Amino acid sequence: MAAALQILPCLLRAPSRPFLWGPPVARMTSGMALAEQARQLFESAVGAVQPGPMLQRALSLDPSGKQLKVRDRSFQLHENLYLVGFGKAVLGMAAAAEELLGQHLVQGVISVPKGIRAAMEQAGKQEMLLKLHSHIQVFEGAEDNLPDRDALRAALAIQQLAEGLTASDLLLVLISGGGSALLPAPIPPVTLEEKQTLTKLLAARGATIQELNTIRKALSQLKGGGLAQAAYPAQVVSLILSDVIGDPLEVIASGPTVASSHSVQDCLHILNHYGLRAALPRSVKTVLSRADSDPRGPHTCGHVLNVIIGSNSLALAEAQRQAEALGYHALVLSTAIQGDVKNVARFYGLLARVAAARLAPSTAGRSLEEEEEEEEEEEEEEEAKLHQLAAELRLPDLQLGEALEAVAKANGPVCLLAGGEPTVQLQGSGRGGRNQELALHVGTELGRQPLGPVDVLFLSGGTDGQDGPTKVAGAWVMSDLVSQASAEGLDTATFLSHNDSYTFFCRFQGGTHLLQTGLTGTNVMDVHLLIFHPQ
């Protein structure tokens, strides 16, 4: 990355400086020293999914420069390459692609968030910007991640390019998180406003994200395989940076290069379930009736190669390698952390207590056998609660048993890594994001009872560098958070009740617990670190 990620006091920009690795982990005693290493691990996770390295791993030219290799597939190049893209990380992805393939690139169109070019330029991330005489046209839109007229213009330009391709052309599609809002092209006569209104009504009545995507795809020209159909008969290569748990191709940006598995009947079932079918605008009824009688049947995407080039699991794997290099026993706990932040925080807090008990050395000279038995019973009870809570969270890839076993066998510091995207139930009008809110909740959980002679640190950060409506990526905490905050006159419960985690961390210890990175140019959900260091 162009510059090291830094944690800076809130609202102040300290002089730029590289990360400090500090002394070897076995000799660490300071909480700030542990925080330095946690920040380095977060940086390594983000660095693994930067657009440049990802594109270079996925794409290569043969020595003649006339064949493009994508993983184990090869495609002929003779100035027949076109490019489209949409998403929060696509600007940097497009810059890397043009750097690699520029001599063959005829034309490109990308749709990116409003203001992202200025933000990257201000951050000095020149590698994320297109060259002055680029063949790629850039549209900015979808302010606040909501479809708008600017994004619609971009989508129509992308559609026009795709529809003009022939069987001898190759279309490179770049997709990242936020792509759905940046590619709104409703099927006429449905308008953008009508589609947005219907989506909001469904969301207000409790529709799931899967149900919302089913309706969006049915009313879209480009989603649900529509872009792939528009580009036919050209060969399509889609490079995807996943920001969705489990990396489901049909969900990321609503699957523009993946054939939809849903029918009109699925849409009607959803609309009936939420009592909206009778109130549908005439335009929506028209589009659904056309699709129901389409003689061509469901779309297929046999001319498409879809490749996941970056994901949360890739980022965590790199952070795990770096942690091991620092002397930690490191293990990835899950890449699918989801659910309300309060429940996730309770899980992390309980995990910390169980793990700390296993790491702490046995008390020497204990004379009362009853005390030992009572302590063992408490530990067993805590572990049973932990497994119960884990079951309630329903995390499909959770490695809890392996993590506890690893902690029990460890002879030194341990680092548990996880990723995903928890959710926040808003009940106040404060400022924050899910990472800061999670960190503050975990900090309160860690302070509920002593953790013994073990230093415990938790860090939560968004890999895009922006946590909610704030300019920070997240925050880190330790088990003394509540007591230290109380000494400064700060009540953590009050800030949490107002969803005001950002204000809390700004005031707490001069903002030094905030993780401030600036926009990173990538997005693979969040990274969580739970570090244990026996004293």
C-alpha positions in Angstrom: 0.0 0.0 0.0 1.2 3.5 -0.7 1.4 4.4 3.0 1.1 2.5 6.2 -2.3 2.5 7.8 -2.4 4.5 11.0 -4.5 5.0 14.1 -4.7 8.7 14.7 -6.4 10.9 17.4 -9.9 11.7 16.3 -10.3 14.9 14.3 -6.5 15.5 14.3 -4.1 14.3 11.6 -0.8 13.5 13.2 2.4 13.5 11.1 2.6 10.5 8.8 4.8 7.7 10.2 5.2 4.0 9.4 3.9 1.3 11.7 6.1 0.2 14.5 6.6 -3.5 14.8 7.8 -3.1 18.4 9.7 -5.8 20.3 9.2 -9.5 19.8 5.7 -10.6 20.8 7.0 -12.8 23.7 8.3 -9.8 25.5 5.3 -7.5 25.0 3.6 -6.0 28.1 2.2 -2.7 26.9 -1.4 -2.5 25.6 -0.3 0.1 23.0 2.4 -2.3 21.8 -0.2 -5.0 21.3 -2.3 -2.5 19.5 0.6 -1.7 17.1 0.8 -5.4 16.1 -3.0 -5.6 15.8 -2.9 -2.6 13.4 -0.1 -4.3 11.4 -2.2 -7.5 11.1 -5.2 -5.4 9.9 -3.0 -3.7 7.4 -1.8 -7.0 6.0 -5.4 -8.2 5.6 -6.3 -5.1 3.6 -3.1 -5.2 1.6 -3.9 -8.8 0.4 -7.0 -7.5 -1.3 -5.7 -4.4 -2.9 -6.8 -4.0 -6.6 -3.3 -4.1 -8.1 -2.1 -7.3 -6.5 -5.5 -9.0 -7.0 -5.6 -8.2 -10.8 -1.9 -9.3 -11.2 -2.7 -12.7 -9.5 -5.8 -13.2 -11.7 -4.6 -11.9 -15.1 -1.4 -12.4 -17.1 -0.3 -12.1 -20.7 1.7 -14.8 -22.4 5.2 -13.8 -23.7 3.8 -13.0 -27.2 1.3 -10.6 -25.6 -1.4 -12.0 -27.7 -3.1 -14.3 -25.2 -4.7 -13.3 -21.9 -4.6 -16.0 -19.2 -7.2 -16.0 -16.5 -6.4 -18.7 -14.1 -6.3 -21.8 -16.3 -8.1 -20.3 -19.3 -6.6 -18.5 -22.3 -8.3 -15.9 -24.6 -7.0 -14.5 -27.9 -6.2 -10.8 -27.9 -6.1 -8.6 -31.1 -7.3 -5.2 -30.0 -10.7 -6.8 -29.2 -10.8 -6.1 -25.4 -13.5 -4.1 -23.8 -14.0 -3.3 -20.1 -17.0 -2.4 -17.9 -17.1 -2.3 -14.1 -19.2 -1.1 -11.1 -18.5 -1.0 -7.4 -16.6 0.7 -4.6 -13.3 -0.9 -5.5 -13.6 -0.8 -9.3 -11.7 2.5 -9.9 -8.5 0.9 -8.6 -9.3 -2.4 -10.3 -9.8 -0.6 -13.7 -6.5 1.3 -13.3 -4.6 -2.0 -12.6 -6.4 -3.7 -15.5 -5.5 -0.9 -18.0 -1.9 -0.9 -16.8 -1.7 -4.6 -17.6 -3.8 -4.8 -20.8 -3.7 -1.2 -22.1 -2.4 -2.0 -25.6 -5.4 -4.3 -26.2 -8.1 -2.2 -24.5 -10.4 -0.5 -27.1 -13.0 1.1 -24.8 -14.2 0.9 -21.2 -17.0 2.3 -19.0 -17.1 2.1 -15.2 -19.6 3.2 -12.5 -18.0 4.2 -9.2 -19.2 6.1 -6.0 -19.6 9.8 -6.1 -16.4 11.7 -5.1 -14.1 8.6 -5.1 -11.6 10.0 -7.6 -11.1 13.2 -5.6 -10.8 11.2 -2.4 -8.2 8.9 -3.9 -6.2 11.8 -5.3 -6.4 13.6 -1.9 -5.1 10.4 -0.2 -2.2 10.2 -2.6 -3.3 6.9 -4.0 -2.2 7.5 -7.6 -2.2 3.7 -8.3 -6.0 3.8 -7.9 -6.4 6.5 -10.6 -6.7 6.1 -14.3 -4.1 7.7 -16.5 -4.8 11.1 -18.2 -5.5 9.6 -21.6 -7.3 6.5 -20.4 -9.7 4.6 -22.8 -12.0 4.1 -19.8 -14.9 6.5 -19.2 -15.8 7.1 -15.6 -19.2 7.8 -14.2 -19.7 8.8 -10.5 -23.0 8.3 -8.8 -25.0 6.4 -6.2 -24.4 8.9 -3.5 -24.8 7.4 0.0 -24.9 4.0 -1.8 -28.4 4.7 -3.2 -29.3 4.3 -6.9 -29.7 7.7 -8.6 -29.9 9.3 -12.0 -26.1 9.5 -12.4 -25.8 5.7 -11.7 -28.6 5.1 -14.2 -26.7 7.0 -16.9 -23.7 4.9 -16.2 -25.7 1.7 -16.4 -27.2 2.7 -19.7 -23.7 3.5 -21.1 -22.5 0.0 -19.9 -25.5 -1.6 -21.5 -24.9 0.2 -24.8 -21.2 -0.9 -24.9 -22.1 -4.5 -24.1 -24.9 -4.7 -26.8 -22.4 -3.5 -29.5 -20.0 -6.4 -29.0 -19.5 -9.3 -31.5 -18.4 -12.9 -31.3 -14.8 -11.9 -31.8 -14.8 -9.5 -28.8 -13.8 -10.1 -25.2 -15.6 -8.2 -22.4 -13.8 -7.9 -19.1 -16.3 -7.1 -16.2 -15.0 -5.8 -12.9 -17.4 -6.2 -9.9 -17.1 -5.2 -6.3 -19.3 -4.4 -3.3 -21.7 -1.5 -3.9 -22.1 -2.6 -7.5 -25.9 -3.1 -7.3 -26.6 0.5 -6.5 -24.2 1.6 -9.2 -25.9 -0.5 -11.9 -29.6 0.5 -11.8 -31.3 -0.1 -15.2 -35.0 -1.0 -14.7 -36.8 -2.7 -17.6 -39.1 -0.2 -19.3 -41.7 1.0 -18.6 -40.6 0.6 -15.0 -39.0 3.8 -13.8 -36.1 4.1 -11.3 -38.4 5.8 -8.8 -41.0 3.0 -9.1 -38.4 0.3 -8.5 -36.9 2.2 -5.5 -40.4 2.7 -4.0 -41.2 -1.0 -4.3 -37.9 -2.0 -2.8 -38.4 0.4 0.1 -41.9 -1.0 0.7 -40.6 -4.6 0.8 -37.8 -3.6 3.1 -40.2 -1.8 5.5 -42.4 -5.0 5.7 -39.4 -7.1 6.7 -38.3 -8.6 3.3 -34.9 -10.4 3.5 -32.0 -9.3 1.3 -32.5 -12.5 -0.7 -36.1 -11.5 -1.4 -35.2 -8.0 -2.3 -32.5 -9.2 -4.7 -35.0 -11.5 -6.4 -37.4 -8.6 -7.1 -34.5 -6.3 -8.2 -33.2 -8.8 -10.7 -36.7 -9.5 -12.1 -37.1 -5.7 -12.8 -33.6 -5.1 -14.0 -32.1 -5.1 -17.5 -28.6 -5.9 -16.3 -28.9 -7.8 -13.0 -29.6 -11.5 -12.7 -27.4 -12.3 -15.8 -28.8 -9.4 -17.9 -25.3 -7.9 -18.5 -24.1 -11.3 -19.8 -27.1 -11.5 -22.1 -26.5 -8.0 -23.4 -22.9 -8.9 -24.3 -23.7 -12.2 -26.1 -22.2 -13.5 -28.3 -18.9 -11.9 -27.0 -16.9 -13.9 -24.5 -17.3 -12.5 -21.0 -14.7 -12.7 -18.2 -16.0 -11.4 -14.8 -13.5 -10.6 -12.0 -15.3 -10.3 -8.7 -14.2 -8.8 -5.4 -16.7 -10.3 -2.9 -18.2 -8.4 -0.1 -20.8 -11.0 0.7 -20.6 -13.8 3.3 -20.0 -17.1 1.5 -19.1 -15.4 -1.8 -22.4 -16.3 -3.6 -22.0 -15.2 -7.2 -25.7 -14.5 -7.8 -25.8 -12.2 -4.8 -22.7 -10.0 -5.3 -24.0 -6.8 -7.1 -27.2 -8.9 -7.8 -25.3 -11.2 -10.2 -25.1 -9.3 -13.5 -23.1 -12.1 -15.1 -24.8 -15.0 -13.4 -28.0 -16.6 -14.7 -30.8 -16.0 -12.2 -32.3 -19.1 -10.6 -35.6 -17.3 -9.8 -38.8 -17.3 -11.8 -41.7 -14.8 -12.1 -43.6 -17.2 -9.8 -41.0 -16.6 -7.1 -41.5 -12.8 -7.4 -45.3 -13.1 -7.2 -45.0 -15.3 -4.2 -42.8 -12.7 -2.4 -45.2 -9.9 -3.4 -48.2 -11.9 -2.2 -46.5 -12.7 1.1 -46.0 -9.1 1.9 -49.4 -8.0 0.6 -48.1 -5.8 -2.2 -49.3 -7.6 -5.4 -52.6 -5.7 -5.7 -50.8 -2.3 -5.2 -48.2 -2.9 -7.9 -47.8 -0.1 -10.5 -49.1 -1.0 -13.9 -45.5 -0.9 -15.3 -44.3 -3.6 -12.8 -47.3 -5.8 -13.7 -46.4 -5.4 -17.4 -42.8 -6.4 -17.0 -43.6 -9.5 -14.9 -46.3 -10.6 -17.4 -43.8 -10.3 -20.3 -41.2 -12.3 -18.4 -43.8 -15.0 -17.6 -44.5 -15.5 -21.3 -41.0 -15.1 -22.6 -40.6 -17.9 -25.2 -36.8 -17.9 -24.8 -37.1 -19.3 -21.3 -34.5 -18.6 -18.6 -31.2 -16.9 -19.5 -28.0 -18.9 -19.6 -24.5 -17.7 -19.2 -22.4 -20.4 -20.9 -20.2 -17.7 -22.5 -19.2 -16.3 -19.1 -16.2 -17.1 -16.9 -16.8 -15.8 -13.3 -13.8 -15.6 -11.1 -13.6 -14.5 -7.4 -10.3 -12.7 -7.2 -10.6 -11.3 -3.6 -12.6 -12.1 -0.5 -12.6 -11.9 3.2 -11.1 -15.4 3.5 -8.1 -14.3 1.4 -7.6 -11.2 3.6 -7.8 -13.3 6.8 -5.4 -15.9 5.4 -2.7 -13.2 4.9 -3.3 -11.8 8.4 -2.9 -15.3 9.8 0.5 -15.7 8.1 1.7 -12.4 9.4 0.5 -13.2 13.0 2.4 -16.5 12.8 5.5 -14.7 11.7 5.2 -12.5 14.8 5.2 -15.5 17.0 1.4 -15.9 17.6 -0.4 -19.2 17.4 -3.0 -18.0 14.9 -6.3 -19.5 13.7 -9.1 -18.2 11.5 -12.3 -18.6 13.6 -14.9 -17.7 10.9 -15.3 -15.7 7.7 -19.1 -15.5 8.2 -19.6 -13.5 11.4 -23.1 -12.0 11.2 -26.1 -11.1 13.4 -26.7 -8.3 15.8 -23.6 -6.7 17.2 -24.8 -7.2 20.7 -25.0 -11.0 20.3 -21.7 -11.1 18.4 -20.1 -9.1 21.2 -21.5 -11.5 23.8 -19.9 -14.3 21.9 -16.5 -12.6 21.7 -16.7 -11.7 25.4 -17.5 -15.2 26.5 -14.9 -16.7 24.1 -12.3 -14.3 25.7 -13.2 -15.5 29.2 -13.0 -19.2 28.3 -9.8 -18.8 26.3 -8.1 -16.7 28.9 -8.9 -19.3 31.6 -7.2 -22.0 29.4 -4.2 -19.8 28.8 -3.7 -18.7 32.4 -1.2 -20.8 34.3 -2.6 -22.9 37.2 -2.5 -21.2 40.5 0.6 -22.4 42.4 0.2 -23.5 46.0 -3.6 -23.7 46.0 -4.4 -25.5 49.2 -8.2 -25.9 49.0 -9.4 -28.7 46.7 -12.9 -27.3 46.9 -11.8 -24.0 45.2 -10.2 -25.9 42.3 -13.3 -28.0 41.8 -15.5 -24.8 41.9 -13.3 -23.1 39.4 -13.5 -26.1 37.0 -17.3 -26.2 37.3 -17.4 -22.4 36.4 -15.2 -22.9 33.4 -17.3 -25.8 32.2 -20.5 -23.8 32.6 -18.9 -20.8 30.7 -17.9 -23.1 27.9 -21.3 -24.6 27.6 -22.8 -21.1 27.4 -20.3 -20.3 24.7 -21.3 -23.3 22.5 -25.0 -22.4 23.0 -24.4 -18.9 21.9 -22.4 -20.0 18.9 -25.3 -22.3 17.9 -27.7 -19.4 18.1 -25.5 -17.2 15.9 -25.6 -20.0 13.2 -22.2 -19.3 11.7 -21.7 -21.9 9.0 -17.9 -22.1 9.1 -17.2 -21.5 12.8 -14.1 -23.3 14.0 -14.9 -22.9 17.7 -13.8 -26.4 18.9 -10.5 -26.1 17.0 -9.9 -22.6 18.4 -10.4 -23.7 22.0 -8.2 -26.7 21.5 -5.5 -24.5 19.9 -5.6 -22.1 22.9 -5.3 -25.0 25.4 -2.2 -26.3 23.6 -0.6 -22.9 23.0 2.6 -22.1 24.9 2.5 -18.4 24.2 0.3 -15.7 22.7 -2.7 -16.5 20.6 -4.4 -14.6 17.8 -7.9 -15.5 16.7 -9.1 -13.9 13.4 -12.6 -13.6 12.0 -14.5 -11.7 9.4 -18.0 -11.0 8.2 -20.6 -8.2 8.6 -22.6 -7.9 11.8 -25.6 -5.5 11.9 -26.6 -2.7 14.2 -30.2 -2.0 15.4 -30.4 1.7 15.5 -32.1 3.1 18.6 -30.3 6.5 19.0 -29.2 9.4 16.9 -25.4 9.2 17.6 -22.6 8.6 15.2 -20.7 5.4 14.6 -20.6 2.3 12.5 -20.9 -1.4 13.1 -17.1 -1.9 13.8 -16.9 0.9 16.4 -20.2 -0.3 17.9 -18.9 -3.9 18.1 -15.6 -2.8 19.6 -17.4 -0.8 22.3 -19.8 -3.7 23.1 -16.9 -6.1 23.3 -14.9 -3.8 25.5 -17.8 -3.7 28.0 -18.1 -7.6 27.8 -14.4 -8.0 28.5 -14.7 -5.8 31.6 -17.5 -7.8 33.2 -15.1 -10.0 35.2 -11.3 -10.4 35.6 -9.6 -12.4 32.8 -6.6 -13.4 35.0 -3.0 -12.8 34.1 -3.7 -12.5 30.3 -3.8 -9.3 28.3 -6.7 -9.4 25.8 -7.2 -7.0 22.9 -10.0 -6.9 20.3 -9.9 -4.9 17.1 -12.7 -4.5 14.5 -12.2 -2.7 11.2 -13.9 -2.3 7.9 -11.6 -3.2 5.0 -12.9 -0.3 2.9 -11.6 2.2 5.5 -15.0 3.7 6.2 -17.1 2.6 9.2 -20.7 3.8 8.7 -21.0 7.6 8.2 -17.6 8.3 9.7 -14.1 8.7 8.4 -12.6 5.9 10.5 -12.4 2.2 9.8 -13.1 0.9 13.3 -11.6 0.7 16.8 -9.7 -1.5 19.2 -10.3 -2.2 22.9 -8.8 -4.0 25.9 -10.4 -5.5 29.1 -9.7 -2.3 31.1 -11.9 -0.1 28.7 -14.8 0.4 31.1 -12.6 1.3 34.1 -10.4 3.6 32.1 -13.4 5.3 30.5 -15.0 5.7 34.0 -11.9 7.4 35.2 -12.3 9.9 32.4 -16.0 10.5 33.2 -17.3 8.5 30.3 -20.1 6.0 30.7 -20.0 3.3 27.9 -23.6 2.2 28.5 -24.9 5.8 27.8 -22.9 6.0 24.5 -24.1 2.6 23.4 -27.8 3.4 24.2 -27.5 6.3 21.7 -25.5 4.3 19.0 -22.8 7.0 19.6 -19.6 4.8 19.6 -17.7 7.3 17.4 -18.2 10.1 19.9 -17.1 7.8 22.7 -13.8 6.8 21.0 -13.1 10.4 20.0 -13.2 11.4 23.6 -11.6 8.3 25.1 -7.8 8.7 25.6 -7.6 11.3 22.9 -9.0 9.2 20.2 -6.0 6.8 20.2 -8.3 3.7 20.0 -9.7 4.7 16.7 -8.5 2.9 13.5 -8.1 5.5 10.8 -6.9 4.4 7.4 -8.7 6.6 4.9 -10.4 5.0 1.9 -8.4 1.8 1.1 -9.7 1.2 -2.4 -11.0 -2.3 -1.6 -13.9 -3.9 0.3 -14.2 -7.4 1.6 -16.4 -6.7 4.7 -14.9 -6.5 8.1 -11.9 -8.0 10.0 -12.0 -8.9 13.7 -8.9 -9.7 15.7 -8.9 -11.2 19.2 -5.4 -11.3 20.7 -4.4 -13.1 24.0 -1.0 -12.4 25.5 -0.2 -14.2 28.8 1.5 -11.8 31.2 
